[in-house]
Amino acid sequence: MFICLFLVSVLSASFEIPKLGLPVLNIPKNNPMSEEKIKLGEKLFNDIRFSRTGKVACANCHDAKKAFTDSPLRVSKGIDDLTGTRNAPTIINSSFNEFQFWDGRSPSLEDQALHPFLNPVEMGLVNHDPILKIVRTDKQYIGEFKKVFGKEAAKITMKEVTKAIAAFERTIFSGNSRFDQWYFNGKSTLTNDEIDGFNVFVGNGRCVSCHTIEYTTALFSDNRFHNIGVGLNKVPDAEINRLTSEFLKAKYNKKEVDLKVLLDVTSSELGRFAVTRNLFEIGAFKTSTLRDIELTAPYMHDGSLKTLEEVVEHYNRGGASSDSEKINPFISGGIRPLNLSSKEKEDLVVFMKSLTGQ
């Protein structure tokens, strides 16, 4: 994994990353990149003053030394060591996500950056005013915002703050893994067991159905939402019916959805449905990338699976974490028992470890 601070190409509307297995990065026209903006975003990302206690920054849950997660925590810790309901997803390659957050409730990195500040168990602010007070009075910030956005201190808004943070996050990539060198560049970088694991991945394991590999690139995500049995299996059917009915009747705004799903464990298991009210998305969560997957344990939206071996076993059982676990009635159609052999499961795990990049 590496942070890529672009110099010349960063100013263009798109930037092609050659031979790394990654697609073209599309940069929003309303948020062009510059080295100064990226550096400002990194500073904002690491500023602990943007929390109620003055001790928590974005970097607390997305630590560069931990592949931009807070591994090995199951769910993230915020102010006063409070915990929510979701595992911190990595920011690596998040610039390629079509939606942000596990349930996709944010359409962009710019929008996503707004919400953790106001989450009562993350950074705990009532509104964004304390952030604006800091950036409008801190002499260094005043100069940097003036240089990057051409705005006087009093006119700095959260739009500029989140644009800078998003610009920084768009420079966080991982590619050129041993898999990429083997698959896209024809080098002999994989072991026989890893190649066998790749064959399971695209064959009997059917992993590639959601963790996609294209002809010249591989994000290992279809950017879609699926109910794979994690979490919702543990919720009684009657409780699922009650919660879905409550969400269908209520007209929650984005902030209220944030509070509901991030403070109440059971409501959290509704997944994408809590955002769209689409009954076909009950218990569905975003397909996470598998790049650098060995560095980001534990796994799934709730951090309930500790190892890659547990993840493979979950899928092998057809969406159950144990032989006795009940499968929820809304599980996605493609989730069914795989009947993989012990060797196939072992090879699948070693193959996924070959996706750790630079």
VOROKOL-873354 format. One record per residue: residue in three letters; x, y, z of N, C-alpha, C, O in turn. Coordinates in steps of 0.05 Angstrom, whole numbers, plus 5000, padded with zeros to 4 digits. Atoms other than C-alpha are relative to their C-alpha. Example, Ala and Ser with C-alpha at 12.3 -4.5 7.8 and 13.67 -1.06 7.14 Angstrom:
<nodes>
ALA501849765000524649105156501850245000503950245013/SER498449764999527349795143498550225014499550445018/
</nodes>
This chain:
<nodes>
MET501749765000500050005000501850245000503850255014/PHE498449765001502650694984498350244996496150234985/ILE501449745005500551424984501450134976503850174976/CYS499049895026501351724915499450304999497150374994/LEU500449725003502252474915500750094972503150124965/PHE499649945028501352664843501350284996500850465013/LEU498849745006505453234813498850134976497550344978/VAL501049885024503653364741497249884993495350034988/SER502550135008498252844725497750055018495450015010/VAL502049964981494453014787498050234992495850245002/LEU501749785008491653634753497949934979496150084974/SER501950085021487953244700497549895012497349835036/ALA502650104991480752994704500049705005498349595018/SER499750294995483052274704503049934999504650074987/PHE497250074998489551914719500249704997499149555014/GLU499850295004491351234691502449895015504650005015/ILE497950124983495350784737500949754985499549544987/PRO499350225017499150314690501049765014502649785033/LYS499050264992500349574703499849945029501249775040/LEU500450054971498049604775497549835005497049755028/GLY502550144997491449244762497750185008495550085014/LEU502049814993487549884777498950154976500450204957/PRO501149855023482850254730500750295001502150385019/VAL499649715000483050984711498650135024496350065029/LEU501249854978481751444770498650244989499850424977/ASN501549775009476251924754499850215022498850165044/ILE500049794981477052584790497750194995497450284972/PRO502349825004470753014800500950274989502950384998/LYS499349755012470853634757499850235020501250445017/ASN500449784980468554054817502049975023501850135042/ASN498050034979474353804859502749924988503749704994/PRO497550075012480753814818502249975020502150095042/MET497950064982487053564850502450194998502950294976/SER497449855000493353944870501649905024500449805043/GLU498350094978499153784914499450145026499350025047/GLU500749844976497254344962497449915012497249895037/LYS502550094989490154094968500249735014499049685034/ILE499550274989492453384981501350025028500549895047/LYS498649964975497153615036498150125021498250055045/LEU502049884982491554045067498149785009497549775033/GLY501950214993486853445065501349805020499949715038/GLU498650184981492053005100500150125028499849985048/LYS499949864974492753525155497349995014497149945038/LEU502750014989485253565165499349725009498049685030/PHE500650284995484752805164501249925027500249745041/ASN498550084976489652765223499550205023500850175044/ASP500449804980487053355264498049905022495649875017/ILE501750114978484453095332498250225012496450155028/ARG501749794989481353775348497249994989495450125000/PHE502750015012475453615303498249795013496549674999/SER501850184984472253185357499350135026500650325034/ARG501049874975468453355420502049995022502350185038/THR498050034978474053095465502750104992504550125009/GLY497449915009479753355423502149784999504549835002/LYS498150234999482752655420499649814976501149624973/VAL500650195021479752325358500150144973498750354969/ALA499949915027481452455285499049784981498649564989/CYS500750205020479352105221502149775000501449544997/ALA497850195000486151755226499849805022501249595021/ASN500250194978484251415291498849744991499749524998/CYS501350245010479650925255501249924973500749694964/HIS498850065026483550955189502950075002503950274991/ASP497149964994490750885211501749904977501449674969/ALA498350075023495850885155501849765007502549604989/LYS498350224992500050385195498449745002499649525004/LYS501750244999494149895196498349984975496049904976/ALA501350015026492349925122497450185000495450114989/PHE502249814998487850525138497449885012495249945003/THR502250114984483450125186500850045029502850165035/ASP499250014972483450045261500349715009499849645033/SER499550284993485149305259501849985025503650135027/PRO501850225002484548875300497250045014495949855021/LEU502649954987478349215330497749894984497749904959/ARG502350105014471748885313498350224990497650234966/VAL501349755009468049545311501650235011503150205031/SER498349774994471050235316499450125027497150115037/LYS500349854976472250625379500350304994502150384979/GLY499949725004470751365380500650155026502350065042/ILE499549844976470551895434499349845025497449685025/ASP500550144974470851635506499949704997498649575013/ASP499950295006472150935477497249894994496849654998/LEU502750105008464850895455500349844974502049904957/THR499950165025463450375401497450014986495250044998/GLY502450015017458550345344499349724992499749535008/THR500950265009456049765303501549904976501149674967/ARG498750075026460549755242503149995003504350135018/ASN497150035002467649535227501050224981499750284961/ALA498949795016472050085198501049894973502949744973/PRO498950095026472949965123502550154993502850385001/THR497649865008479650125093499450224980497550214965/ILE500249795019480550765055501549944974501250074954/ILE498550085024485350425007498249944977496349784979/ASN501650045024482450454937497150085003495450014986/SER502749914997476150774964499250204979496850254974/SER500549825022476751274907498649864977497450004960/PHE501450155021474050724862497349905008495849784992/ASN502750084991467850594904497950184987498250424985/GLU502349855010461250804873498450125023497050325019/PHE501349914976458450884943501949975024503649805023/GLN498450024976461551005011498349905024495949925023/PHE501250134977460050665078499049724992498549674969/TRP500850285005457949935085497249994987496749814971/ASP502750005012450750115067499750194977497550224966/GLY500049835024452650605012498450255003497450364983/ARG501849774997448951195043501350264991500050474991/SER498749765011454151685016500849954971502049744966/PRO499450045029455051784941502950074993503750024970/SER497449915007462052074945501850025025500850025047/LEU498149964978468352154987499550275014499850305038/GLU500649734989466452894996497749985019497850105041/ASP502350034983459652715025500649835025499849905047/GLN499450184978462352145067501550155023501150105046/ALA498349874980467352605102498450185019499550255040/LEU501749844983461653015132499149855025498849985047/HIS501650144980458552475175501449915026500349935047/PRO498750094975463752185225500250225021500150165045/PHE499849784980464452875257497650025018497850095041/LEU502549974986457152865278499049745012496949745026/ASN500950254988456652135297500650015030502950055038/PRO499649974971455652125373501949805013502949855035/VAL498050194989460151515383502650014985504549864991/GLU497449975014465551725333501450255009503250245025/MET498749754993467452455338498350185017499350385029/GLY501849894979461352695376499350294999498250405018/LEU500849725002460253405350497050024996495849854983/VAL502849955004453253685352499550124972497550054959/ASN500149895027454554075287502950054992504849995006/HIS497349965010460454275244501350275008503550335000/ASP499049734993461354965275502750005013504450175007/PRO497350004988467354775319502249964980504450074983/ILE498050045021471054535257500550264985502850344980/LEU499749745015469655185220501450215017502950375006/LYS498649814983471855585280503049965000504550165000/ILE497150065000478555235280501350094974503350234974/VAL498749945026479955295205499950304993501450404977/ARG500349715005477656025205501850175018502150415014/THR498449854981482256225263502949905002504650055010/ASP497350124999488355765258501650134977500850114953/LYS498549845020493656185221501049824977500949914954/GLN499150185021496455585183497749924982498049934957/TYR502350085017489655355160499050244983498450204960/ILE501049775015487656065140501750044974500650084952/GLY498249975023493756105094499749784980499749834956/GLU500250235018492855405066497450014984497349954960/PHE502649985014485455495050500050224980498750204958/LYS499849775018486956165018501549914975500749984952/LYS498450085022492255844974498649794983498849804958/VAL501350215014488155234955497450084987496850014964/PHE502749945009481155514948499550294994497450374984/GLY500449715005482256264944497950135017496750335009/LYS502149904982477656395003501250145024503150045036/GLU499249874975478456885060498949835023497049675019/ALA500650174978477856575129497049985006495949775010/ALA502949994992470656795143498249854980496049784986/LYS501750135021468256465078500649714996499549584979/ILE499450295002471255775089497549855010496449925031/THR502350174993465655255092500849715002503149644995/MET499550294999465154505103500449894972501649684969/LYS499650095027464954435028503049994993503949804981/GLU497150005005472254635024501549805018503449675009/VAL498850194982474054215085499849724989501849574988/THR500450285010471053575056501349964972502149744966/LYS498650035026473853714986502949945004504149774990/ALA497150054995480853735015500449725011502349585003/ILE499750274989479853095056499649804978501249614976/ALA500550195022477052734995502350004981503049784971/ALA497650005017482952964953502249845011503649694996/PHE498050174987487652655003499349714997501149554990/GLU500850285001483652015005500349884972500749644969/ARG499750105028483951964929502949934993503449814972/THR497250075006491551884933500849745014503149665012/ILE499350244985491151254976499349754984497049684981/PHE500450225019492150664930501549755010503449775026/SER498450244998494449944932499649844974497449794966/GLY500150165025496249564869502749864997504349855015/ASN497450145006501949184836500649785019502949745027/SER499650234983500848584880501349774984501649804960/ARG498850235015504047914863497949894981498649794960/PHE502150085019497247734833500050174975499950064953/ASP500049825023497448344788502449944982502149944957/GLN497650065016504548184766499649744984500649724962/TRP500450265013502347474749497850024979498149934957/TYR502450005017495447604719500250204977499450144954/PHE500049795020496548264682502650044986502750154964/ASN497349955011504048254669501449744993503749754983/GLY498950255009505347514658502549915014504149765003/LYS497750084985510647434712499449765017497149715024/SER500350244984511846804752500250065030502149995043/THR499949894972510147114819498249845019498549885043/LEU501750154983504946624846501049715003502149604984/THR499350284995506145944877497949824988495849924980/ASN501950195011502645324852497450005017495249985006/ASP502350004983498045334913498350264996495850254996/GLU501449755006496246064899498549994974496350104971/ILE501350035026494745904827497649815003495549864991/ASP502350184995490345324850497850165014495450125009/GLY502049844986486945824897498650194981496250244984/PHE501249835020485746294839497949844984495749944978/ASN501850175015482445724801497549945017495349925005/VAL502450034983477845604861498450265001496050265000/PHE501349744999476446354864498250054976496050154980/VAL501649955025473946374792498349764993496649774975/GLY501550245006471145664793498149915022496050045026/ASN501950114980468045254849499350195022497150175034/GLY500649814979468545814899498150234992496750355009/ARG501749805011464746294854500450285012498650455012/CYS499449744987468046884890500050224980499150454986/VAL499749795020469147254825497350114991497250324978/SER502749905007461547334817499650285012498350455000/CYS500349744987461947924866502650155002502750395000/HIS497349884998469448044874501349994973502949814967/THR499650025029470348194801502950054991504450205003/ILE497549965014476448144757499450054971498049904958/GLU500549935028476348494690502549924983504449814993/TYR497950085019480748394629502750135006504750005005/THR497549864995485848924646500350115029502450215036/THR499949894972484049134718498449815018496949645009/ALA501550154981481248834781499650165026501550215040/LEU500749874975477749204837499249805021499249875045/PHE500950204982475448554868497550095015497150015038/SER502649934990468648874880498250074977499150204958/ASP502049935020462348934839498650275006496850354992/ASN501349754991460449574877497049975003495550164999/ARG502850054995453849254893499649915029501549895044/PHE500750064972450249034957498749725000497049664984/HIS500950274999448948314978499549925029500950005047/ASN500550124974445847955037501449725000500549544986/ILE498450245000450947415052499649845026501149655032/GLY500650154976448047195119501350105025500550035047/VAL498749904977452647575165498250205015497150385003/GLY501649824984448947915222497149945000496049885022/LEU503050035001441747845199499249725007496949685017/ASN500750284992441947085210499349995030497849825038/LYS500350014971442147235285497550155009496850145033/VAL502449854992435947675284497549834994497149744972/PRO502550165004429247315294498350124978498250374974/ASP501649905023424547365234498050215009497550404994/ALA502049814990419247725276501250275004499950484999/GLU498749744995424248265295500850134973500650374971/ILE499449895027426448345222497550134988497650354978/ASN502549895010419148445203499250265014498250455001/ARG500749764985418148955258501750244991500750464987/LEU498249785008424249365239499650094972499650334967/THR500549925028422949355165497450164998497350364983/SER502549855000415849585178500450285011499350485001/GLU499449744987418450145223501450194980500750424978/PHE498649835020423250395169498350084977498650304966/LEU501849935022417950365115498150225007497350384990/LYS501949794991413250795156501450265006500250485002/ALA498549764992418551285180501250144976501950014956/LYS498749855021421451835136502650115012502950355016/TYR497549924988428451845164501750164980501850094956/ASN498149875017433352345137502749875003503049685020/LYS497450135000440652175126501349995028502449795036/LYS498949984974442752405195498749805019499949675035/GLU501550194982437251995229500749714993500849555011/VAL499150275008439251375189502749945013503149725024/ASP497450034987446351475213499749925029501049735038/LEU500350054971444151495285498749735005499649585023/LYS501450254996439450915279501749754996501949585013/VAL498550245007444050415245502749995014503849775016/LEU497450004987450350625281499949985030502049965043/LEU500250024971447650615351498449755009498849655031/ASP501650234993442750025349501049764983500749764958/VAL498850235014445949345331498049874982498649804960/THR502050145016439549025307499250164976499050054954/SER500749845023437549605263502350014980501850024956/SER497649995018444649605235499949764980500949794958/GLU500050245017443448905207498150034976498149854958/LEU501749965023438249175159501650094975500650064953/GLY498249955022444049415116498950214981497950424989/ARG500749825021442549755050497050085001496350304993/PHE502849954999435049715062499450255016497550405010/ALA500549764983435550255116500450254985499450464993/VAL499549765017437850735062498050024978496950234972/THR501649995024433650535002497149925005495349994988/ARG502650124994427450205035499249794979496849734976/ASN500550215020428149684980500049735014502149655025/LEU500350254985425649025008502049784990502749605004/PHE498050195011430548644962502850055011504649905005/GLU497349944989436348974999500149985031501950095043/ILE499950054971434548765070502549835007502949614995/GLY497650144992441048545103502250004981504249864984/ALA498049985020445148735043502150215006501550435015/PHE497849824995452049055050501850004976501849824959/LYS498349965024457149305000502149794998503249705018/THR497850195005461948814969502750155005503450334990/SER497549874994468549015000502249904981502149684971/THR497850095017474948994959501649795015501749785040/LEU498250204988479648404971502950094999504749945009/ARG497349915000485848804958501050075028499550205044/ASP498849974973490348805020498349875022498449965045/ILE502050114981485148365053501449875024500249875046/GLU498750124977490248005097500850205021501550135044/LEU499149794982491948675129497750125016498250295034/THR502349854989484848875149498149845017495849915019/ALA501750154982482148345196499250175024500750355032/PRO502050205007477048255225498250084977498550314967/TYR501449975025472148195168497050035003495849975024/MET502849955003465048375147499250265014500850385029/HIS500849744991460948985165500050025031500350245042/ASP500049994970460648785239502549895012502749855036/GLY497550104989467648505245499749735014501449665031/SER500650254986464747835266501749764992501849565007/LEU498350235009469447385226502950095003503750284990/LYS497349914992476447415254502249944979504150094977/THR497850085019480447065199498949944973496449914969/LEU500950075027480246925125499049724999497249654983/GLU501050284999479346195142497150005009495549844998/GLU502849984991472846375179498350114977496050024974/VAL501649895022470546785119499549794979497249764970/VAL500350215020471746215071498049795010496349694995/GLU501850204988468145735118497150105000495349944995/HIS502649895001462246205122498749974973496449884971/TYR501150035027461346205047499749714993497749634979/ASN500250295006462645455043497549885012496449695000/ARG502450104987456745345090497550124986495250064994/GLY502349885013452345755044498850245015496450295014/GLY500949764987452046385087499449965030497650105040/ALA500550054971452346115159502849985013504649875002/SER497450004986457846215210500449755017502549705028/SER499850264986456345535242498049814987496249904973/ASP501850205012452844895221497250035011495349954997/SER502749984988447045055268498750274995496350305003/GLU501149745003446045775248497750014979497949894958/LYS502349965018439345955216500750194978501950404983/ILE499649825022439646265147497650184998495350094997/ASN502249815001435546905142498649974973499849904953/PRO501650045025429946895090500650204978499550164956/PHE499549805020432747495052502849974987503750144973/ILE497350045010439547195035500150014970498249924956/SER499749975029442047344965500049734986501049534997/GLY500450255014440546814913502549854993502549604992/GLY497550135007447746674896501449875023503449735019/ILE498750114977449446474967498949725006496649705014/ARG500850284995449145714974502449845006504749924999/PRO497650154992453645165000501849944976500949894953/LEU498150045021460045084960501249724999502149634978/ASN498950284998462344394984502949994991503749814976/LEU497250005007469644584977501549805017500849755040/SER498350184985474944084998501950165019502150415016/SER498149864982479944255054502350134984503150354990/LYS497949895017485344355001499050254985500550454983/GLU501149775014480944824961499750255018500450475010/LYS500349784981479445245022502750125008503050365010/GLU497449914994486745285041501250164977502550374982/ASP498949865023488745484971498750274995500050464987/LEU501549755004483346014968501150225019501450455011/VAL498949814981486146345031502850104991503450344992/VAL497349925008493346345005499950184975501550364972/PHE500349835024490946634939499350285009500550484998/MET500849744991487547214975502350165012502450415010/LYS497649864988494047375011501950104978503550274983/SER498349905022497347464943499050274989500350394972/LEU501149745009492948084934501050245016500250465011/THR498849784986496948484983501950154982503750044970/GLY498649845020499749054942502250185011503150165034/GLN497949804992504749624944498750275001500150475007/
</nodes>
